[in-house]
Amino acid sequence: MASDTTGTLNYMLAPPDGSRPYHNGEDPYDMQIEDVRGKEELYKLDSAGFQYGREAAKHTSFLNNDEVEREYYPESIDLIRRVTGASSIIIFDHISTQWSTMFWATKLIILAPLENAGVETLVGET
C-alpha cells in the first residue's frame, strides 16, 4: 500500500565566496516524499532525471573498496551503457551508506547513512 510522507532533506550550502564546495553547513528543506511503488514506470530518465529498473547485481558485497572498483564498477558501466546508450561513462567514486563497523589498516571506520542530499560532485568541478 503506497503512502506519502514528509521529511527534512539537508542540502549542502554553497560557499558564499564561490570557492569549491565542501561541507559549509546545511540548508534543510521540508519536502513531500511520494511513495511511487506501483507507479515506477511513470518515471523516466529523460523526464524525471532518474528511472527505475530491475536487474540483480552480480556483485553483492560492498565492504571491500578494491572489490567494488574491480567488480561492481564494470558491471555498473555496462548497465548504464545499456539503459542510456552512453558512449562514455566515468565512475570516479562511491560512498558506502550501510551502517556497519569495519577495520581497515588497523583503523576503525564507521560507515553511517549519509546525512545530506545532493552530495554528487564532478571531477574538475569548481
Phi, psi and omega in degrees: 000121182282142175212146178263162179210173172243153179200163179263123175255130181261119176257148180286134177284137175286145178298135182296337181270003178080006180289173181305132183286129168232200182279102182249021183113176184242149177239092185282141176230130171279123187233146169282128181246118184267131174276112185259013178304131183089351180235018186303325184293346179283345185255112181241149183306317183291333183253331184250347182085000176203165172207158181266151175205163178235114176205122180290131177284140175285322179272124186234357179250126185242028182268343182245111184301322179296319177295319179301312180294320183286322187253315187279325179302308179298322177297318179293317179301316179298315179297312180299318180297316181293321183284320187258339186078012181298141178267340180222128180227129179237118173260118186253349183188163172215156179234125177276127184247012178281157177268107180204164176246130183226150174252121177231121177051048178064010177251136176277122179241128178254120179262114183247164175302148177295144182259349184235147172273158174067050180265007183290146179219146176257145177299131180081003180291142177243000000 
